Amino acid sequence: MTAYRCPGCDFVYDEAKGAPREGFPAGTPWAQVPDDWCCPDCAVREKIDFEPEASEATGNDTRRVTP
């Protein structure tokens, strides 16, 4: 499973943990989080602004690399 980080405040949505206080139980995939969902900590960013993080399960780094 993958985690996604808010670039504004570093809140992390981890698919394995979900966000129960936001109504997303553990195991809720990112694709099932509504596109207009905002960060619960800073309320500024939309889902599209979140950045994928390294997968803990596989150790693969899913972040984009810029030259």
CHARMM internal coordinates of N, CA and C (Angstrom, degrees):
IC EDIT
DIST 1 N 1 CA 1.4452
DIST 1 CA 1 C 1.5325
ANGL 1 N 1 CA 1 C 108.51
DIST 1 C 2 N 1.3053
ANGL 1 CA 1 C 2 N 115.38
DIHE 1 N 1 CA 1 C 2 N 157.18
DIST 2 N 2 CA 1.4498
ANGL 1 C 2 N 2 CA 121.60
DIHE 1 CA 1 C 2 N 2 CA -174.89
DIST 2 CA 2 C 1.5221
ANGL 2 N 2 CA 2 C 110.57
DIHE 1 C 2 N 2 CA 2 C -112.61
DIST 2 C 3 N 1.3034
ANGL 2 CA 2 C 3 N 115.84
DIHE 2 N 2 CA 2 C 3 N 156.92
DIST 3 N 3 CA 1.4533
ANGL 2 C 3 N 3 CA 122.44
DIHE 2 CA 2 C 3 N 3 CA 174.95
DIST 3 CA 3 C 1.5244
ANGL 3 N 3 CA 3 C 108.36
DIHE 2 C 3 N 3 CA 3 C -117.88
DIST 3 C 4 N 1.3234
ANGL 3 CA 3 C 4 N 115.96
DIHE 3 N 3 CA 3 C 4 N 151.68
DIST 4 N 4 CA 1.4567
ANGL 3 C 4 N 4 CA 121.79
DIHE 3 CA 3 C 4 N 4 CA -178.63
DIST 4 CA 4 C 1.5225
ANGL 4 N 4 CA 4 C 108.65
DIHE 3 C 4 N 4 CA 4 C -129.28
DIST 4 C 5 N 1.3401
ANGL 4 CA 4 C 5 N 116.64
DIHE 4 N 4 CA 4 C 5 N 132.32
DIST 5 N 5 CA 1.4622
ANGL 4 C 5 N 5 CA 122.99
DIHE 4 CA 4 C 5 N 5 CA -174.82
DIST 5 CA 5 C 1.5215
ANGL 5 N 5 CA 5 C 111.39
DIHE 4 C 5 N 5 CA 5 C -109.26
DIST 5 C 6 N 1.3263
ANGL 5 CA 5 C 6 N 115.22
DIHE 5 N 5 CA 5 C 6 N 136.05
DIST 6 N 6 CA 1.4631
ANGL 5 C 6 N 6 CA 121.25
DIHE 5 CA 5 C 6 N 6 CA 174.46
DIST 6 CA 6 C 1.5240
ANGL 6 N 6 CA 6 C 108.10
DIHE 5 C 6 N 6 CA 6 C -77.17
DIST 6 C 7 N 1.3259
ANGL 6 CA 6 C 7 N 118.84
DIHE 6 N 6 CA 6 C 7 N 123.85
DIST 7 N 7 CA 1.4575
ANGL 6 C 7 N 7 CA 120.32
DIHE 6 CA 6 C 7 N 7 CA -179.26
DIST 7 CA 7 C 1.5309
ANGL 7 N 7 CA 7 C 113.20
DIHE 6 C 7 N 7 CA 7 C -72.62
DIST 7 C 8 N 1.3204
ANGL 7 CA 7 C 8 N 117.01
DIHE 7 N 7 CA 7 C 8 N -12.67
DIST 8 N 8 CA 1.4559
ANGL 7 C 8 N 8 CA 119.96
DIHE 7 CA 7 C 8 N 8 CA -179.43
DIST 8 CA 8 C 1.5178
ANGL 8 N 8 CA 8 C 113.93
DIHE 7 C 8 N 8 CA 8 C -83.05
DIST 8 C 9 N 1.3469
ANGL 8 CA 8 C 9 N 116.55
DIHE 8 N 8 CA 8 C 9 N -38.14
DIST 9 N 9 CA 1.4651
ANGL 8 C 9 N 9 CA 118.99
DIHE 8 CA 8 C 9 N 9 CA -174.30
DIST 9 CA 9 C 1.5260
ANGL 9 N 9 CA 9 C 113.20
DIHE 8 C 9 N 9 CA 9 C -136.25
DIST 9 C 10 N 1.3198
ANGL 9 CA 9 C 10 N 117.41
DIHE 9 N 9 CA 9 C 10 N -0.88
DIST 10 N 10 CA 1.4642
ANGL 9 C 10 N 10 CA 123.46
DIHE 9 CA 9 C 10 N 10 CA 179.07
DIST 10 CA 10 C 1.5259
ANGL 10 N 10 CA 10 C 114.35
DIHE 9 C 10 N 10 CA 10 C 72.43
DIST 10 C 11 N 1.3471
ANGL 10 CA 10 C 11 N 118.63
DIHE 10 N 10 CA 10 C 11 N 15.65
DIST 11 N 11 CA 1.4597
ANGL 10 C 11 N 11 CA 120.37
DIHE 10 CA 10 C 11 N 11 CA 170.54
DIST 11 CA 11 C 1.5206
ANGL 11 N 11 CA 11 C 107.31
DIHE 10 C 11 N 11 CA 11 C -60.09
DIST 11 C 12 N 1.3306
ANGL 11 CA 11 C 12 N 117.88
DIHE 11 N 11 CA 11 C 12 N 139.16
DIST 12 N 12 CA 1.4599
ANGL 11 C 12 N 12 CA 121.47
DIHE 11 CA 11 C 12 N 12 CA -179.64
DIST 12 CA 12 C 1.5210
ANGL 12 N 12 CA 12 C 109.83
DIHE 11 C 12 N 12 CA 12 C -117.92
DIST 12 C 13 N 1.3413
ANGL 12 CA 12 C 13 N 115.53
DIHE 12 N 12 CA 12 C 13 N 125.21
DIST 13 N 13 CA 1.4593
ANGL 12 C 13 N 13 CA 120.84
DIHE 12 CA 12 C 13 N 13 CA 170.59
DIST 13 CA 13 C 1.5175
ANGL 13 N 13 CA 13 C 106.30
DIHE 12 C 13 N 13 CA 13 C -95.98
DIST 13 C 14 N 1.3222
ANGL 13 CA 13 C 14 N 116.11
DIHE 13 N 13 CA 13 C 14 N 114.20
DIST 14 N 14 CA 1.4607
ANGL 13 C 14 N 14 CA 122.63
DIHE 13 CA 13 C 14 N 14 CA 179.53
DIST 14 CA 14 C 1.5212
ANGL 14 N 14 CA 14 C 107.39
DIHE 13 C 14 N 14 CA 14 C -105.42
DIST 14 C 15 N 1.3338
ANGL 14 CA 14 C 15 N 117.08
DIHE 14 N 14 CA 14 C 15 N 119.34
DIST 15 N 15 CA 1.4600
ANGL 14 C 15 N 15 CA 120.65
DIHE 14 CA 14 C 15 N 15 CA -178.36
DIST 15 CA 15 C 1.5266
ANGL 15 N 15 CA 15 C 111.95
DIHE 14 C 15 N 15 CA 15 C -55.39
DIST 15 C 16 N 1.3113
ANGL 15 CA 15 C 16 N 117.85
DIHE 15 N 15 CA 15 C 16 N -35.97
DIST 16 N 16 CA 1.4627
ANGL 15 C 16 N 16 CA 121.40
DIHE 15 CA 15 C 16 N 16 CA -178.64
DIST 16 CA 16 C 1.5299
ANGL 16 N 16 CA 16 C 111.37
DIHE 15 C 16 N 16 CA 16 C -66.36
DIST 16 C 17 N 1.3301
ANGL 16 CA 16 C 17 N 116.85
DIHE 16 N 16 CA 16 C 17 N -34.74
DIST 17 N 17 CA 1.4701
ANGL 16 C 17 N 17 CA 121.46
DIHE 16 CA 16 C 17 N 17 CA -177.75
DIST 17 CA 17 C 1.5224
ANGL 17 N 17 CA 17 C 112.67
DIHE 16 C 17 N 17 CA 17 C -94.63
DIST 17 C 18 N 1.3420
ANGL 17 CA 17 C 18 N 116.75
DIHE 17 N 17 CA 17 C 18 N -24.49
DIST 18 N 18 CA 1.4504
ANGL 17 C 18 N 18 CA 120.56
DIHE 17 CA 17 C 18 N 18 CA -175.61
DIST 18 CA 18 C 1.5188
ANGL 18 N 18 CA 18 C 110.83
DIHE 17 C 18 N 18 CA 18 C 68.30
DIST 18 C 19 N 1.3174
ANGL 18 CA 18 C 19 N 115.68
DIHE 18 N 18 CA 18 C 19 N -159.83
DIST 19 N 19 CA 1.4710
ANGL 18 C 19 N 19 CA 122.53
DIHE 18 CA 18 C 19 N 19 CA 175.31
DIST 19 CA 19 C 1.5254
ANGL 19 N 19 CA 19 C 106.41
DIHE 18 C 19 N 19 CA 19 C -144.93
DIST 19 C 20 N 1.3326
ANGL 19 CA 19 C 20 N 116.59
DIHE 19 N 19 CA 19 C 20 N 75.95
DIST 20 N 20 CA 1.4684
ANGL 19 C 20 N 20 CA 120.32
DIHE 19 CA 19 C 20 N 20 CA -174.62
DIST 20 CA 20 C 1.5292
ANGL 20 N 20 CA 20 C 114.39
DIHE 19 C 20 N 20 CA 20 C -53.06
DIST 20 C 21 N 1.3229
ANGL 20 CA 20 C 21 N 117.60
DIHE 20 N 20 CA 20 C 21 N -37.69
DIST 21 N 21 CA 1.4716
ANGL 20 C 21 N 21 CA 118.90
DIHE 20 CA 20 C 21 N 21 CA -179.85
DIST 21 CA 21 C 1.5275
ANGL 21 N 21 CA 21 C 112.01
DIHE 20 C 21 N 21 CA 21 C -67.96
DIST 21 C 22 N 1.3408
ANGL 21 CA 21 C 22 N 116.10
DIHE 21 N 21 CA 21 C 22 N -17.36
DIST 22 N 22 CA 1.4627
ANGL 21 C 22 N 22 CA 121.71
DIHE 21 CA 21 C 22 N 22 CA 177.73
DIST 22 CA 22 C 1.5294
ANGL 22 N 22 CA 22 C 112.00
DIHE 21 C 22 N 22 CA 22 C -98.71
DIST 22 C 23 N 1.3444
ANGL 22 CA 22 C 23 N 116.40
DIHE 22 N 22 CA 22 C 23 N -1.51
DIST 23 N 23 CA 1.4594
ANGL 22 C 23 N 23 CA 120.66
DIHE 22 CA 22 C 23 N 23 CA 179.12
DIST 23 CA 23 C 1.5153
ANGL 23 N 23 CA 23 C 114.60
DIHE 22 C 23 N 23 CA 23 C 93.26
DIST 23 C 24 N 1.3395
ANGL 23 CA 23 C 24 N 117.97
DIHE 23 N 23 CA 23 C 24 N 13.42
DIST 24 N 24 CA 1.4596
ANGL 23 C 24 N 24 CA 122.13
DIHE 23 CA 23 C 24 N 24 CA 179.57
DIST 24 CA 24 C 1.5232
ANGL 24 N 24 CA 24 C 108.91
DIHE 23 C 24 N 24 CA 24 C -114.43
DIST 24 C 25 N 1.3378
ANGL 24 CA 24 C 25 N 117.66
DIHE 24 N 24 CA 24 C 25 N 102.36
DIST 25 N 25 CA 1.4663
ANGL 24 C 25 N 25 CA 119.77
DIHE 24 CA 24 C 25 N 25 CA -178.80
DIST 25 CA 25 C 1.5237
ANGL 25 N 25 CA 25 C 112.19
DIHE 24 C 25 N 25 CA 25 C -67.08
DIST 25 C 26 N 1.3143
ANGL 25 CA 25 C 26 N 115.59
DIHE 25 N 25 CA 25 C 26 N 164.31
DIST 26 N 26 CA 1.4711
ANGL 25 C 26 N 26 CA 121.55
DIHE 25 CA 25 C 26 N 26 CA 177.28
DIST 26 CA 26 C 1.5191
ANGL 26 N 26 CA 26 C 109.35
DIHE 25 C 26 N 26 CA 26 C -51.65
DIST 26 C 27 N 1.3284
ANGL 26 CA 26 C 27 N 115.90
DIHE 26 N 26 CA 26 C 27 N 138.60
DIST 27 N 27 CA 1.4586
ANGL 26 C 27 N 27 CA 121.44
DIHE 26 CA 26 C 27 N 27 CA 179.54
DIST 27 CA 27 C 1.5207
ANGL 27 N 27 CA 27 C 114.07
DIHE 26 C 27 N 27 CA 27 C 91.02
DIST 27 C 28 N 1.3362
ANGL 27 CA 27 C 28 N 117.91
DIHE 27 N 27 CA 27 C 28 N -1.49
DIST 28 N 28 CA 1.4651
ANGL 27 C 28 N 28 CA 120.26
DIHE 27 CA 27 C 28 N 28 CA 179.18
DIST 28 CA 28 C 1.5245
ANGL 28 N 28 CA 28 C 109.26
DIHE 27 C 28 N 28 CA 28 C -72.63
DIST 28 C 29 N 1.3486
ANGL 28 CA 28 C 29 N 117.48
DIHE 28 N 28 CA 28 C 29 N 116.65
DIST 29 N 29 CA 1.4659
ANGL 28 C 29 N 29 CA 119.67
DIHE 28 CA 28 C 29 N 29 CA -179.98
DIST 29 CA 29 C 1.5308
ANGL 29 N 29 CA 29 C 111.49
DIHE 28 C 29 N 29 CA 29 C -68.53
DIST 29 C 30 N 1.3001
ANGL 29 CA 29 C 30 N 115.35
DIHE 29 N 29 CA 29 C 30 N 151.31
DIST 30 N 30 CA 1.4673
ANGL 29 C 30 N 30 CA 122.81
DIHE 29 CA 29 C 30 N 30 CA 179.42
DIST 30 CA 30 C 1.5242
ANGL 30 N 30 CA 30 C 111.14
DIHE 29 C 30 N 30 CA 30 C -54.54
DIST 30 C 31 N 1.3228
ANGL 30 CA 30 C 31 N 117.06
DIHE 30 N 30 CA 30 C 31 N -35.86
DIST 31 N 31 CA 1.4654
ANGL 30 C 31 N 31 CA 121.67
DIHE 30 CA 30 C 31 N 31 CA -178.84
DIST 31 CA 31 C 1.5301
ANGL 31 N 31 CA 31 C 111.96
DIHE 30 C 31 N 31 CA 31 C -62.91
DIST 31 C 32 N 1.3297
ANGL 31 CA 31 C 32 N 117.89
DIHE 31 N 31 CA 31 C 32 N -23.08
DIST 32 N 32 CA 1.4664
ANGL 31 C 32 N 32 CA 121.10
DIHE 31 CA 31 C 32 N 32 CA -179.75
DIST 32 CA 32 C 1.5289
ANGL 32 N 32 CA 32 C 112.98
DIHE 31 C 32 N 32 CA 32 C -90.64
DIST 32 C 33 N 1.3199
ANGL 32 CA 32 C 33 N 117.08
DIHE 32 N 32 CA 32 C 33 N -6.05
DIST 33 N 33 CA 1.4644
ANGL 32 C 33 N 33 CA 120.97
DIHE 32 CA 32 C 33 N 33 CA 175.26
DIST 33 CA 33 C 1.5306
ANGL 33 N 33 CA 33 C 106.43
DIHE 32 C 33 N 33 CA 33 C -80.09
DIST 33 C 34 N 1.3363
ANGL 33 CA 33 C 34 N 118.12
DIHE 33 N 33 CA 33 C 34 N 128.80
DIST 34 N 34 CA 1.4687
ANGL 33 C 34 N 34 CA 119.76
DIHE 33 CA 33 C 34 N 34 CA -177.48
DIST 34 CA 34 C 1.5327
ANGL 34 N 34 CA 34 C 112.76
DIHE 33 C 34 N 34 CA 34 C -57.57
DIST 34 C 35 N 1.3218
ANGL 34 CA 34 C 35 N 116.04
DIHE 34 N 34 CA 34 C 35 N 145.68
DIST 35 N 35 CA 1.4673
ANGL 34 C 35 N 35 CA 121.58
DIHE 34 CA 34 C 35 N 35 CA -178.44
DIST 35 CA 35 C 1.5255
ANGL 35 N 35 CA 35 C 112.87
DIHE 34 C 35 N 35 CA 35 C -61.58
DIST 35 C 36 N 1.3328
ANGL 35 CA 35 C 36 N 117.61
DIHE 35 N 35 CA 35 C 36 N -28.38
DIST 36 N 36 CA 1.4628
ANGL 35 C 36 N 36 CA 120.30
DIHE 35 CA 35 C 36 N 36 CA -178.39
DIST 36 CA 36 C 1.5321
ANGL 36 N 36 CA 36 C 112.78
DIHE 35 C 36 N 36 CA 36 C -92.55
DIST 36 C 37 N 1.3288
ANGL 36 CA 36 C 37 N 116.76
DIHE 36 N 36 CA 36 C 37 N 9.43
DIST 37 N 37 CA 1.4701
ANGL 36 C 37 N 37 CA 121.01
DIHE 36 CA 36 C 37 N 37 CA 177.94
DIST 37 CA 37 C 1.5130
ANGL 37 N 37 CA 37 C 109.26
DIHE 36 C 37 N 37 CA 37 C -66.65
DIST 37 C 38 N 1.3286
ANGL 37 CA 37 C 38 N 116.94
DIHE 37 N 37 CA 37 C 38 N 135.14
DIST 38 N 38 CA 1.4614
ANGL 37 C 38 N 38 CA 122.65
DIHE 37 CA 37 C 38 N 38 CA 179.20
DIST 38 CA 38 C 1.5176
ANGL 38 N 38 CA 38 C 110.44
DIHE 37 C 38 N 38 CA 38 C -108.72
DIST 38 C 39 N 1.2902
ANGL 38 CA 38 C 39 N 116.27
DIHE 38 N 38 CA 38 C 39 N 157.54
DIST 39 N 39 CA 1.4535
ANGL 38 C 39 N 39 CA 122.69
DIHE 38 CA 38 C 39 N 39 CA 177.94
DIST 39 CA 39 C 1.5315
ANGL 39 N 39 CA 39 C 109.53
DIHE 38 C 39 N 39 CA 39 C -57.44
DIST 39 C 40 N 1.3307
ANGL 39 CA 39 C 40 N 118.16
DIHE 39 N 39 CA 39 C 40 N 129.13
DIST 40 N 40 CA 1.4633
ANGL 39 C 40 N 40 CA 120.00
DIHE 39 CA 39 C 40 N 40 CA -179.14
DIST 40 CA 40 C 1.5274
ANGL 40 N 40 CA 40 C 113.53
DIHE 39 C 40 N 40 CA 40 C -72.57
DIST 40 C 41 N 1.3228
ANGL 40 CA 40 C 41 N 117.94
DIHE 40 N 40 CA 40 C 41 N -15.70
DIST 41 N 41 CA 1.4599
ANGL 40 C 41 N 41 CA 120.29
DIHE 40 CA 40 C 41 N 41 CA -179.09
DIST 41 CA 41 C 1.5247
ANGL 41 N 41 CA 41 C 113.13
DIHE 40 C 41 N 41 CA 41 C -92.64
DIST 41 C 42 N 1.3360
ANGL 41 CA 41 C 42 N 117.65
DIHE 41 N 41 CA 41 C 42 N -42.08
DIST 42 N 42 CA 1.4671
ANGL 41 C 42 N 42 CA 118.52
DIHE 41 CA 41 C 42 N 42 CA -177.61
DIST 42 CA 42 C 1.5276
ANGL 42 N 42 CA 42 C 112.50
DIHE 41 C 42 N 42 CA 42 C -111.50
DIST 42 C 43 N 1.3369
ANGL 42 CA 42 C 43 N 117.86
DIHE 42 N 42 CA 42 C 43 N -14.69
DIST 43 N 43 CA 1.4669
ANGL 42 C 43 N 43 CA 124.20
DIHE 42 CA 42 C 43 N 43 CA 175.97
DIST 43 CA 43 C 1.5251
ANGL 43 N 43 CA 43 C 113.73
DIHE 42 C 43 N 43 CA 43 C 54.69
DIST 43 C 44 N 1.3125
ANGL 43 CA 43 C 44 N 117.14
DIHE 43 N 43 CA 43 C 44 N 21.21
DIST 44 N 44 CA 1.4590
ANGL 43 C 44 N 44 CA 120.32
DIHE 43 CA 43 C 44 N 44 CA -177.98
DIST 44 CA 44 C 1.5226
ANGL 44 N 44 CA 44 C 111.44
DIHE 43 C 44 N 44 CA 44 C -105.41
DIST 44 C 45 N 1.3109
ANGL 44 CA 44 C 45 N 116.45
DIHE 44 N 44 CA 44 C 45 N -39.17
DIST 45 N 45 CA 1.4629
ANGL 44 C 45 N 45 CA 121.07
DIHE 44 CA 44 C 45 N 45 CA -173.23
DIST 45 CA 45 C 1.5246
ANGL 45 N 45 CA 45 C 111.97
DIHE 44 C 45 N 45 CA 45 C -88.23
DIST 45 C 46 N 1.3229
ANGL 45 CA 45 C 46 N 115.43
DIHE 45 N 45 CA 45 C 46 N 147.35
DIST 46 N 46 CA 1.4503
ANGL 45 C 46 N 46 CA 121.48
DIHE 45 CA 45 C 46 N 46 CA 170.83
DIST 46 CA 46 C 1.5200
ANGL 46 N 46 CA 46 C 108.48
DIHE 45 C 46 N 46 CA 46 C -96.10
DIST 46 C 47 N 1.3045
ANGL 46 CA 46 C 47 N 116.83
DIHE 46 N 46 CA 46 C 47 N 167.01
DIST 47 N 47 CA 1.4631
ANGL 46 C 47 N 47 CA 122.51
DIHE 46 CA 46 C 47 N 47 CA -176.84
DIST 47 CA 47 C 1.5280
ANGL 47 N 47 CA 47 C 112.24
DIHE 46 C 47 N 47 CA 47 C -52.17
DIST 47 C 48 N 1.3101
ANGL 47 CA 47 C 48 N 117.59
DIHE 47 N 47 CA 47 C 48 N -38.70
DIST 48 N 48 CA 1.4671
ANGL 47 C 48 N 48 CA 121.05
DIHE 47 CA 47 C 48 N 48 CA -176.54
DIST 48 CA 48 C 1.5309
ANGL 48 N 48 CA 48 C 112.11
DIHE 47 C 48 N 48 CA 48 C -63.13
DIST 48 C 49 N 1.3305
ANGL 48 CA 48 C 49 N 117.28
DIHE 48 N 48 CA 48 C 49 N -23.25
DIST 49 N 49 CA 1.4600
ANGL 48 C 49 N 49 CA 121.15
DIHE 48 CA 48 C 49 N 49 CA -178.82
DIST 49 CA 49 C 1.5250
ANGL 49 N 49 CA 49 C 113.36
DIHE 48 C 49 N 49 CA 49 C -80.27
DIST 49 C 50 N 1.3234
ANGL 49 CA 49 C 50 N 117.60
DIHE 49 N 49 CA 49 C 50 N -16.08
DIST 50 N 50 CA 1.4626
ANGL 49 C 50 N 50 CA 120.61
DIHE 49 CA 49 C 50 N 50 CA -178.96
DIST 50 CA 50 C 1.5244
ANGL 50 N 50 CA 50 C 110.39
DIHE 49 C 50 N 50 CA 50 C -68.50
DIST 50 C 51 N 1.3286
ANGL 50 CA 50 C 51 N 116.13
DIHE 50 N 50 CA 50 C 51 N 145.93
DIST 51 N 51 CA 1.4589
ANGL 50 C 51 N 51 CA 121.96
DIHE 50 CA 50 C 51 N 51 CA -177.48
DIST 51 CA 51 C 1.5215
ANGL 51 N 51 CA 51 C 110.20
DIHE 50 C 51 N 51 CA 51 C -110.92
DIST 51 C 52 N 1.3451
ANGL 51 CA 51 C 52 N 118.11
DIHE 51 N 51 CA 51 C 52 N 132.59
DIST 52 N 52 CA 1.4684
ANGL 51 C 52 N 52 CA 119.78
DIHE 51 CA 51 C 52 N 52 CA 177.73
DIST 52 CA 52 C 1.5247
ANGL 52 N 52 CA 52 C 111.25
DIHE 51 C 52 N 52 CA 52 C -64.95
DIST 52 C 53 N 1.3203
ANGL 52 CA 52 C 53 N 115.25
DIHE 52 N 52 CA 52 C 53 N 143.08
DIST 53 N 53 CA 1.4618
ANGL 52 C 53 N 53 CA 121.54
DIHE 52 CA 52 C 53 N 53 CA 178.74
DIST 53 CA 53 C 1.5187
ANGL 53 N 53 CA 53 C 109.75
DIHE 52 C 53 N 53 CA 53 C -111.09
DIST 53 C 54 N 1.3130
ANGL 53 CA 53 C 54 N 116.01
DIHE 53 N 53 CA 53 C 54 N 172.88
DIST 54 N 54 CA 1.4603
ANGL 53 C 54 N 54 CA 121.48
DIHE 53 CA 53 C 54 N 54 CA 177.97
DIST 54 CA 54 C 1.5187
ANGL 54 N 54 CA 54 C 109.76
DIHE 53 C 54 N 54 CA 54 C -59.04
DIST 54 C 55 N 1.3041
ANGL 54 CA 54 C 55 N 115.71
DIHE 54 N 54 CA 54 C 55 N 139.76
DIST 55 N 55 CA 1.4567
ANGL 54 C 55 N 55 CA 121.54
DIHE 54 CA 54 C 55 N 55 CA 177.63
DIST 55 CA 55 C 1.5175
ANGL 55 N 55 CA 55 C 109.51
DIHE 54 C 55 N 55 CA 55 C -78.95
DIST 55 C 56 N 1.3348
ANGL 55 CA 55 C 56 N 116.91
DIHE 55 N 55 CA 55 C 56 N 122.15
DIST 56 N 56 CA 1.4590
ANGL 55 C 56 N 56 CA 120.39
DIHE 55 CA 55 C 56 N 56 CA 179.77
DIST 56 CA 56 C 1.5237
ANGL 56 N 56 CA 56 C 111.23
DIHE 55 C 56 N 56 CA 56 C -68.62
DIST 56 C 57 N 1.3171
ANGL 56 CA 56 C 57 N 116.68
DIHE 56 N 56 CA 56 C 57 N -32.63
DIST 57 N 57 CA 1.4622
ANGL 56 C 57 N 57 CA 120.30
DIHE 56 CA 56 C 57 N 57 CA -176.33
DIST 57 CA 57 C 1.5241
ANGL 57 N 57 CA 57 C 112.19
DIHE 56 C 57 N 57 CA 57 C -68.17
DIST 57 C 58 N 1.3448
ANGL 57 CA 57 C 58 N 116.24
DIHE 57 N 57 CA 57 C 58 N -39.07
DIST 58 N 58 CA 1.4587
ANGL 57 C 58 N 58 CA 119.54
DIHE 57 CA 57 C 58 N 58 CA -175.85
DIST 58 CA 58 C 1.5145
ANGL 58 N 58 CA 58 C 112.93
DIHE 57 C 58 N 58 CA 58 C -107.34
DIST 58 C 59 N 1.3179
ANGL 58 CA 58 C 59 N 116.46
DIHE 58 N 58 CA 58 C 59 N -17.70
DIST 59 N 59 CA 1.4536
ANGL 58 C 59 N 59 CA 119.90
DIHE 58 CA 58 C 59 N 59 CA -176.50
DIST 59 CA 59 C 1.5179
ANGL 59 N 59 CA 59 C 112.34
DIHE 58 C 59 N 59 CA 59 C 78.73
DIST 59 C 60 N 1.3267
ANGL 59 CA 59 C 60 N 117.71
DIHE 59 N 59 CA 59 C 60 N 4.56
DIST 60 N 60 CA 1.4602
ANGL 59 C 60 N 60 CA 121.22
DIHE 59 CA 59 C 60 N 60 CA 179.49
DIST 60 CA 60 C 1.5170
ANGL 60 N 60 CA 60 C 109.80
DIHE 59 C 60 N 60 CA 60 C -77.44
DIST 60 C 61 N 1.2969
ANGL 60 CA 60 C 61 N 116.23
DIHE 60 N 60 CA 60 C 61 N 138.58
DIST 61 N 61 CA 1.4475
ANGL 60 C 61 N 61 CA 121.26
DIHE 60 CA 60 C 61 N 61 CA 176.93
DIST 61 CA 61 C 1.5172
ANGL 61 N 61 CA 61 C 107.46
DIHE 60 C 61 N 61 CA 61 C -90.76
DIST 61 C 62 N 1.3431
ANGL 61 CA 61 C 62 N 117.33
DIHE 61 N 61 CA 61 C 62 N 116.19
DIST 62 N 62 CA 1.4566
ANGL 61 C 62 N 62 CA 121.19
DIHE 61 CA 61 C 62 N 62 CA -176.47
DIST 62 CA 62 C 1.5213
ANGL 62 N 62 CA 62 C 112.19
DIHE 61 C 62 N 62 CA 62 C -100.16
DIST 62 C 63 N 1.3287
ANGL 62 CA 62 C 63 N 117.74
DIHE 62 N 62 CA 62 C 63 N 6.12
DIST 63 N 63 CA 1.4603
ANGL 62 C 63 N 63 CA 120.29
DIHE 62 CA 62 C 63 N 63 CA 178.52
DIST 63 CA 63 C 1.5193
ANGL 63 N 63 CA 63 C 110.58
DIHE 62 C 63 N 63 CA 63 C -74.11
DIST 63 C 64 N 1.3190
ANGL 63 CA 63 C 64 N 114.91
DIHE 63 N 63 CA 63 C 64 N 151.55
DIST 64 N 64 CA 1.4575
ANGL 63 C 64 N 64 CA 119.94
DIHE 63 CA 63 C 64 N 64 CA 176.41
DIST 64 CA 64 C 1.5204
ANGL 64 N 64 CA 64 C 109.71
DIHE 63 C 64 N 64 CA 64 C -74.91
DIST 64 C 65 N 1.3053
ANGL 64 CA 64 C 65 N 115.75
DIHE 64 N 64 CA 64 C 65 N 144.24
DIST 65 N 65 CA 1.4601
ANGL 64 C 65 N 65 CA 120.82
DIHE 64 CA 64 C 65 N 65 CA 178.37
DIST 65 CA 65 C 1.5140
ANGL 65 N 65 CA 65 C 107.74
DIHE 64 C 65 N 65 CA 65 C -111.34
DIST 65 C 66 N 1.3335
ANGL 65 CA 65 C 66 N 116.01
DIHE 65 N 65 CA 65 C 66 N 127.19
DIST 66 N 66 CA 1.4562
ANGL 65 C 66 N 66 CA 119.63
DIHE 65 CA 65 C 66 N 66 CA 178.07
DIST 66 CA 66 C 1.5174
ANGL 66 N 66 CA 66 C 109.01
DIHE 65 C 66 N 66 CA 66 C -110.01
DIST 66 C 67 N 1.3335
ANGL 66 CA 66 C 67 N 116.40
DIHE 66 N 66 CA 66 C 67 N 134.73
DIST 67 N 67 CA 1.4697
ANGL 66 C 67 N 67 CA 120.14
DIHE 66 CA 66 C 67 N 67 CA -178.33
DIST 67 CA 67 C 1.5065
ANGL 67 N 67 CA 67 C 112.73
DIHE 66 C 67 N 67 CA 67 C -67.81
END
COOR INIT
IC SEED 1 N 1 CA 1 C
IC BUILD
